[in-house]
């Protein structure tokens, strides 16, 4: 309920106004009635109402003195001035106190309803902004806190593979999120009674969905609808992890931390999944997969290229059939990498390469191509020299010409006819950064130039111009690069 304080020295008018407010049928309650400004101050600080109806001329302390004290004490209620006659000077003075409206006595029911509806919209907006700021604050809190029961439910959603590589600006899921209007999809769903918030996750392919509703069944239904709708809109795997227990809005941060940890540990590579935190996790025996890894070791020792490829295919097929977690796949790939580098010390491969492959691969078929191509080329990659490698230069030119568009590693792979891990390796050998890092630098440098040209230009417009459809994600990237928000850059 929205609390109202009436400040009026004529009891009949005050009671009549209170009666009209109560009978309005809207979410208002009269918290108190004061006969002058002095009395109103005590009632205001006792009840902290969102709305104040105040007369001007009153004994002891008039309305403007009362409003000045509220202003000095940093209170910001929606204020409606009551007056028995029109006075331009009063109206002009009211503006300095950011008064919402000016209501003439005797009070018309129609005019009051118009004001109450206006106040209701403003009050709901203020409440949403306050909750939004509270959620942002608790999401940024890295410390462990107790999770309290309440009316909220969270989901952490990832499109594509789990982002293991720190270079996440060109992952396949980035393009998908740029084409999906999640807020619009939620509006289409029958979820009246639920309030939703959407935030960016730690990675560019993750989103945090928060629902607040008194009915847990409604929240579960919305989560399932969101999951199904995202699957309909992309061929990439969709992973949504949520929980059964409803929590207080102040516990959003701690629950988000729980979901992050579990998303990593329970992420199934190559397949969509809706995971519930409280459901029992599945464990597997790894003796069968160890047999395949040992076979790969023998093929590496024998320098049997075809045998290596066939055994890797068998390994990935086993992982696919048994829904292996992505972190377990990385573990076995790193074992294979150690075997390979032991046999071929000059091989230019590291653990980071496999993290990159897993993060970018859309399926097991693509992952197989990435791994076998990397093994094939690892002994022939060019060393860093003074001469620019032609392929690295072509990638650089392409990024400079297309950075304002959606660019992913998959698009680069199609453009140049090589797997993305090979292209990234060539580029990094030459320029000491990945194509994704270079893309970010191009976009941020262009954004800085646009801000200098027109400091009043909207951040959203600048984000769109340099290739970011989400202004909040753009601001996050800008801050990471420049150690300041784009709104602070001069």
N, C-alpha and C positions, 0 to 999 in steps of 0.2 A: 504493500500500500504506500501511496505517496502522501507524506505528512504535510499538513497545512497549518500555518499560524496566522490567525486573524488579529490585526492590531487596529482597533476602532473604539473610540470613546463613547459612541452612542450604542447602548446595549441592544436596542431593538434591531438596529441595522446589522450589528455583529451576529446576533442569533439568526436573523433571517438569512444572512449570507451562509452561515454554517449549515443551516437546514438545506439550502439549495445545493451546497457542495455534497452533502451526505446523500441527497436524493438524486444526484446526477447519474448514478449508475456506473460511474467510472471508478478507477482505483485510487480514490482519495479518502483520507480520514483527517478530521480536524483534531490536531494535537493540542491546541490551546487557543484561548481568546484573551487578549490583553487590552486594557483600556488606555494605555499610554506607552511611549517608547521605553521608559525605565522598566516597567513591568515586562515588556516584550523581550528585553535583553535576557532576563532570567529564564523566561519560558523558552526562548530560542536555544540557549546553551544547554538547557535540560533535555529538549526533544530533538534538536538539530533538524528542523523541518526542511524539506526540499523547496517549499513554496511559502511565500509571505504575501498576504494581502494587507496593505497598510494605509491608514488614513494619513493625511498631512497635518492638519491642525488638531493638536491634542494638548491637554494640560501636562505639566511637569516636563515632558520631553516630546517634541513633535516628531513627525515621521522622518524628516530628512536627517535630524540628529541621530535617530535610531539607525537609519541606513548607513550613515557615516561611520558609526561604531562597528557595524557589521563589516563594512569595507576595511576599516583599520585592523580588524581581527582576522582578516583573510577569509571571511565567510562569503559564499557565492550562491545564495538561494535565487530561485526565479521570483522576481518581485513584481507585484501589480499594485499600482497606486490607486487608492480610493479617494474621490473628491466630490464635493457637492456642487461644484461649478467648474466650468472650463477656464483655465488660466494658462496663457502661453508661457509665462515665466515659470510656473510650476512644472509644466511639461518639459521646458528646456532644462530646468534643474534636475528633473528626473532622469534625463539622458545621461548626466554625469555619474549617476549611480547604476547605470546599465539596467534600468527598469525595463521589464518585458512589455508592459502595457499600462494603459491609463484608463481606469474604469469609472464612469460617472455614476453618481447616486441620483435617484434610486436605481438599484441594480436590476438590469434586464436579464431574465433567465436565458434568453437567446445569446446575449453578449457574453454572459458568464460561461455558457457551454462552449462557445468558440474559444474563449481564453483557456478553459480547462483542457480542451483537446490540444491546443497549442502547447500548454505546459506539459501535458502528458508525453507528447512527442519529444520535447526537449529533455525531460527528466529521464525517459528511456534511453535517449542518446547519451546523456551524461553517465548513466549507469553502465552502458556498454563500454564507453571510453574508460571508465574507472576499472572495470573488469578486465578490459584489454590490457591496460597498463599493469594490473596486478599479475595477469598471466605471463606477460613478457618478463616481469621481474622474477617470478618464481621459476620460469624456464631457464633463466640465466644463472640461477643459484646452483653452484656445483656441489655444495655440501650435502651430506646425508641428513634427511629430516624424516620425522615420523609421518606416515601417511594417514590422514584423517578421513573418516567416512563423510559422504556428502551426496551431491546430485550430479557430479560430472563423470564423464567417461572419455578416455583418450584413445587415439589410434595413431601409430607411427606407420606411415605408408611409404613403400619404396617401389619404384618402377625400374625394372631391369635387374641386373645382378647387384649384389651387395657392394657398395663403393669402398673397396680396400685401398685403392690408390689415392694419395692426397691430391693428385691432379684430376679433379672431377668435373671440370668445366665443359668437356666434350663427350661425356658419357651419353649413350643412346637415350636414356630416360629424360635427359634435359629437354630434348626436342619434343618428347611426348607431353611433358608437363606444360610446355609453352603453348600447346594446342588444346589443353583441357581447361575448361572453366569450372573448377571444383565448386566454387560458390554458386555458380549458376545451376549446376547439377543438384546441389542440395536444395535450392529453391524449388526445383521441379518435383522433388520428392514430397510425399505426404508426411511431413514431420512438424506440423503445427504443435506448439507446446515445447519444442526443443530449440535452444539457442546454440549457434555454432560459431566456432572461431577456427581459422586456418593460418598456420605459421610455417615458415621454412624450417626444415630440419638442419642438422649439421652439414649434410651434403646437398648438392644441387639436385639430386634425384629423390630426396625425401621430403615429405610434408607431414606436419602434425595436425591432426583433426581433433578438436575438443568439442564435445556435446554437453550441454547442461539441460537436464529435464528431470521432472519428478518421477517419471516412469522409466525404470531400467529396461523394460521390454521395448519401449519406443527407441531407446538408444541403441540396443542390440539390432533392432530391425534396420535402423538407419545405417549402422556400420556395415551390415551385410549388403544393403542396397548400394552403398558406395563402392564396396569391393567388387560386386558384380558389374556395376556400371563401368568402372575403370577397366575391367577385363574386356568388356565389349568395345572399348575405345582404343585398344592397343594390342599388338601381337607380342609385346614384351611381357615377361612374367611380372605379376603384381603381387607384392607381399604386404599384407596388413596385419600388424600385431596389436592386440588390444587386451582388455581385461574384463572380468565379470564384476568385480567389486566397484561400486560407485564411490567417488571420492570428493572431498571438499575442493573448491577452486584453489585454495592455498596449497594443496598437495599436488598440483599439476606438475611442478618441477621434479619432485622426487619420483613420481610415477613415470615421467618421461625418461629419467635416468634408468629406471628398471627396464622400461621397454627397449631402450638403446642396447643395453647389455644383452638382453634376450634376443633381440633381432639379430645381432652378430652370431650368437652361439647357436641359434635355431634356424638360420637362414638356409633354405633348400635351393641349391643352384638350378637354374633352368626351368623352374616350375612355379606357377602361382600358388600361393598358400595364404589362408587366413588363420592366424595363430592366436590362441588365447593364453595369456600369461599363466593362468591357473591350471591349464591342462598339463598332464604329465608328458615330459619330453621322452622321445624315443632314442634308445641307445643301441648300438650295433657292435657285433664282434668283428674285429678287423683282420682275423687270421686269413680269410679268403683273399682280401685285397692285398695283403702282404705277399701272398704267393705271386700275384701279378706283378707287383713292384720288383720282386726278386728276379722275375723273368726279364723285366726291362733292364735290370742291372746286367744280366748275362748278355743281352743283345748289345748293350753299350760296350761291354768289355770286348765283345767279338767284332765291334765296329760294323754291326749289321743294320744298316739304315732302314731297310724294309722291315726287318724284325722289330726294330725300335718303334716304328710307326704303327705296325700291327698291334703290338703290345700296349701302346698308349691308347689306341682305339678300344681295345678290350677293357682297359682300365676305366675309360670314360663311360663305356656302355654299362659297366658294373655300377659305377656311381649313379648313372641315370636310373637304372632299374631299381636301385636301393634307396633312392631319394637322399643321397649323401648331403650333409651340410657343406656349405661353401668353404668354411674354415678347414674342414677335414680334407677336401680336395686340394686346397693350398698346401696342407701339410705333406701330402704324398707327392705333389709336384716339386716341392722343395727338396724332398729326399732324392727324387730323380735328378734334379739339378745338381745336387752334390755329387752323385755318381758321375754325371756327365762332365762336370768340371774337373773331377779327379782323373778321368780318362783323357780329357782334352783341356789342358790348363790354359790354353790361349782362347778358349771360348768366351765370347763377350756377352755373358748373361749373368743376371743377379736375381735375388728373390723379388726385387721390385718389379722385374719384368713379368713375373707370373701374377703378381698382384694386379698389375695393369691389364694383363690378358683376361683374368677372371672378372675384373670390374667392367670391362668393355664388351665381353662376349655375350651375345644375345641367346645363344643356345650351345648345346654340347658340340654340334657340328662345326660351329664357328670356332669354339675353343680348340677343337682338334686341329683345325687348319692353322690357328695362331701358334699352337705349341710346335707342330711339326715344321712349320715355316721358320720359326725362330731357331729351332735346333739346326735346321739346314743352313741358315745364313749366319749363325753365330760365329763360325770360323772364318767368314769372308767379309764381315762388316769392315768398311774402310776406317782407318785411324784418323784422328783429327789432324788436319793439315792446314797450311796457309791457303790452299786452293779450296774454294767452296764446292762441295759435292753438288752436282747438277740436280739431283732429286731433292736435296734439302732446300736448294734455292727455289725450286718449283713450288714446294710446300709453302715456303715463306711468301712468295708472290701471291699464291692462292689465298692465303689467310689475309694478306693486306688488301686484296681486292674484294673479299667476301665477309670480313669480320662483322659487318652490320647485319648479316643474315644468320640463320641457324646453321651452325657448323658442328658436326660431331665426328668422332673418329671413324665411324662407319661411312660417313660421306667422303672423308679423305681416302679411305680404303677403296671405295668405288671409283673415285676420281683418278687415282694413280695406279690402281691395279696391284697393290700389295696389302698384306695384312697390316692392321693398324699398329701392332707392336713393332714391326720392322720400320715403318715410317717414323714412329716416335723415336726409335733408336737412332736412325740416320739423322734426324733433325737435332736431337739432343747432342749427338757426337759433334755436330757442327756449331750449334749455337748455345750450348750449355743450358738449354731449357727445353721443355717439351712443347709440342705445338699448342697444347692447352694453355700453358703458361704464357706463351707468346700472344695467343688470342686475347687473353685477359689484359695484357699490357697494351695491345692495340686499342681495345675498347675503352679502357680507363683513360688513356692519353687523349682519345677523341672526346670523351666525356668532359675532361678537364678543359679542353679547348672550347667546347660548347658553353660551359659554365662561365668561362672568362669573357666570351663574346656577349652573353646575355645572362647575367646573374639572377634575373627574375624568372627565367624559364623554369617550368615545372620539372621536378625530378623525374616524374613519370615519362614526360616527353623525351627527356635526355636518355633515359633507360631504353625506351623503344628505339630511338635513333641509333644507339650503339649495339643493339642486338639482344637486349634483355627485356623480355615481356613482363617481368615481375620487378617493380621498382624496389621492393623490400630486399629481394635477393641482390639486385644491383647495388643497393646501398651497403649491404653486407660485404660484397666483393670490394667495393670502393674503399671501405674502411680498412679492410685487410691489406690492401695495396698501399694506401696513403696515410693510414693511421688517423684518419678523420672522416667524418660523414660528408657526403657530397654537399649537403646544405651549409656546411661550415667552410667549404673550399672557396677561396677568393682568387 
